[in-house]
Amino acid sequence: MKKILCCLFLTAASLPAAQVEDWLKSGLLHPDMIDSVREKLDLTEEQQSKLNSQLSEARAQAEPLEQTVKEQQKALGQLLKDPSTSADVAAAQLTKLLDAEAAIKQLQLRALIGVRDVLTPEQLAMVKKLGPPKVAEGGGLEAKVKEKAGKLRAAVEAIGVPPTEAMKYRGEEIEKLIKSGEFAQANAELDELMKDSHYKKMEAEVEKVDFAKFEPGSTDLDSLRERFESVKGAGQEIVSLPLLRELVQAKTAFEAAKEAQDADQVGRILTYVEGKLKK
């Protein structure tokens, strides 16, 4: 039961309504609290069956909803990467994403209330009395950490390129902390990563770059290859999301120039990238 409910209410990447942790503070129960005093609750077979049935059904309903959220996130990311996308078109797609997220939020709330309603008033009181305070607090912090991680992950996915090695390393370290239950440390590390990634600046529009303004530099084949390998390696150290998004524009232009065998344009783009990486 614990595993099913945890997965259910920590899946959405970004939700605009009241957060799960607020609901827990209002009296709903984190599954860890129920599980911590399960033996003392003396659940009947009927209660146990209802809990398992409700949560299994909720999880099954959540899977297609989660897929819809991912699809709407991807669609919005693609629109934002297109300079010709108007504000109205982007706003309409954002509405679709928020609607998809709201559907998961509704399901999460119904699942938590369903768990509460299976227990008797006496059992509810027992859970709140005997359940360790740190579990309730940890549950709220766990939800907060996973929500933040989901938002950051969604921002990276919206750029449309794989995360850099630096991003993956720091993300994996945070994931280890989450899996080991060290939510306070994970939260601190996640806050630091969001700061370093300039996550809040992702709302700003990307300015279209005129690569013709940059000098091509050395454009013989060996030099271009060496310059490319250099920026490719340095790019793996990036954690700034706005910078990564800017370099995606350069990547697209670079591939077009390479296809056209335009050495000067390739050189100009590399000059632009080299300058960005030095900052």
N, C-alpha and C positions, 0 to 999 in steps of 0.2 A: 504493500500500500504506500509506504513512504517513498519508494523509488518512483512510483507512477505519478504521485502528486507533485513531487519535486520537479520532475521533468515537465509536467504540465504547466506549472505557473512560473517557470523560469525560461520559457522558450522564446518569447517575443523579444526582438532586438530593441525596439524603441516604441514606448507606449505613452501617449499624451495624457491619459486620464490618471485617476488616483492610483498610486502604486500599491503592490501587494503588501509591502511592509506597513503601509497605513491601515490596511484592512486588518492586519494582525494586531496592531495597536488598538483597533476598535473592538476586538473581542473574538475575531476568527482565529482558528488554531493552526499553527504551523505543524506539519505532519510529524516533525521530530518530537514535538511536545507530547503528541498522542503516543508515539512509539516508545518514548522514555518511560511511560507508566502503564504500558499495555497490560502487563500481568495484573496490576491492581485494579484495572477498569472492569475486569470480569465481563468482557464482551460476550454476548450470546452468539450462537452460530448464525442467527439471522442477521445480527448487526454486522458481523464480520463479512458475511456474504454480501450485504448491501454495500458496504464500504468498497469491497473489491470490485463489485459490479459497476458501481457508480464511477469509480476512478478509471477502470478499464475502458468504459464507454466514453468517458471524457477524453482520455488519451487518444482513442481512435478518431474522435471528432476533431481533435487538435491537429492531427497530421496534415490533412488537406488544407486547413486554415494556415498552418505554418508555411506550407508550400506557396500558398497565395501571397503571403507577406513577402517571401523571398522574390517571387516573380514581380511584384509591384515595386519592390526596392530596386531590382535590377532595371526595370523599365524607367524608373525615375532617374537612376544613375545614367542611363544611356541618353535620356533627354537632356540632362544637365551638361553632358559632354558635347552636345551639339550646339554650336554657337547660334544656329538659326532658331532654336527653340524659344518661343515667346513665353512671357511670364504667365499668361493665361493657360497655355498648354501645360506648363510645368505645374501650375497650381492645381489643375484638374487631375493630373497624375498623383500629386501629393494627397489629394482628397481620397483617391482610390487606395493609396497606401494606408492612410489613417483609418479608413473604413475596415480594411483587412486586419489591422492591428486591434481595432476596437472589438472585432468579432472574437479574437482570442481572449481579450480582456473580459468580455462577457462570459466566456466559457470558464475562465479561471475563477471568476467570482462565483458562478453557479456551483463549481466543483467544491470550493471551500465551504460554501453555505450547505451544500449537500452533506459534507463530512460532519459539519456541526449538527445538522438535524438528525443524523443517525444516533447520536449520543443522547442519553437522558440528561436532564438538568443536573442530576447528582454526578454523573460522569464528567460533564463539562466542568463543574466546580472542582472536581478532583484533579482533572488535568491542569487547571490553572493554579491549583494549590500545590500540587506535587511536582509538576513539570519544572525542571530547573530554569531559573531566570535567564541563565546564559544561553539556553537553547532558543528561547523566544527572541532574545536580542540577536543571537547568531543567525536565526532564520531571516530576520529583517535585513541584517547586513549581507547575508548570502544573496538575497534577492537584489539588493542594491548593487553589489559587486557584479553579478551576472548581467544585470541590466546595463551597467556601464560597459562591460566587455562586449555585450551585444551591439550597443550603439557604435562602439569603436570598430568592431568587425564589419558592421554595415557600411560605415564610412569608407573603409578600405575597399570593400567589394564594389561600392558605387564608382570608384575610380576606374575599375575595369582591368586592373593588372594584378598579378600575384603580389603578396606582401614581400618586402625586401627581407634579406637575411637578418638584419638588425631588428625589424619588426617581429619576425617569426621567433627569434631568440627570446626577446623580452615577453612576447605573448605566451610562449611555452613556459617560461619561468612563472608567470602569473597563474597559468593554468595548473601548474604543479601545486602552488599555494592553495588554490581553490579546492583541488582534489583532496588535499591533506587537511582541509578544514581551517586553514590559517587565513580567515577572511579579513581580519584587520590589516595584516601585512599585504594581502592581495589588493585590498582597497587602496592602501598607500602607494603601492607599486603602480597600480592602474591609474591613479590620479597623476603620478609623475609621468607616465607614458602619454596620457592624454594632453598634459601640458607640453611635453617635448614634441608631440605630433601636431601641435597647434590645431587641435580638433575644432575649437570654436571658430576658427577662421574659415572653415570649410563652407560656410554659408555665402561667402563672398564669391562673386562671379569671376571666372577665369578670363584674364585679358588676352586677347588674341595677339600672338607674337609675330612681328614682321622680321623674319630671319634675314632679310636682305640688308638690314642695318648693321649686321655683324661681319667682321672681316673673316675670310675663309681660312686664313692661316695656311700651313703647309698642306698641300692637297695631293702629293704623290701617294700612290696606293699603299705603300708600306707605312707611311706616316699616318694616313687616315685610319688604317687598321690598328696601329698602335694607340692612336688617340681614342678610338672607339673602345678598345679593350680596357683602357684606363678609366674612362667614364663609366663603363659597364661595371667594373669592380667597385668604384667609388659609390655608384648608385645603390649598391647593396647595403650601404651604411645609413641610408636615409630613413628617418622616422617621421619627418615632417610631411603630413598629408597634403597640404597646399602645394608644397614643392613637388611632391610626387605627381600631383595632378597636372602641374605645369609641364613636367617632363614627359608626360604622356602625349601632350600636344607636340612636343619635339620629336618623340618617337614616331608618331604618325607621319610627320613631315620628313623625317629621316628616311623612312621606308619608301616614301614616294620619290625622294631625290635619288635614293639608291637604285630604285627600279628604272628611273630615267637616266641613270649613269651620269648624273650631274655632280661632278666632284666638287665644284665650287659651292653648291648649295649644301652638300654634305658637310663640307668644311665649316660653313657659316653656322649650321645647326650645332655642330660639335663645339664651336667657339661659344655659342650661347649656353650650352649645357655645362661646359667647363667653367664658365663664369658663375653659373648658378651653384655648382658644387663647391666653389671656393668660398662662398658666403657663409 
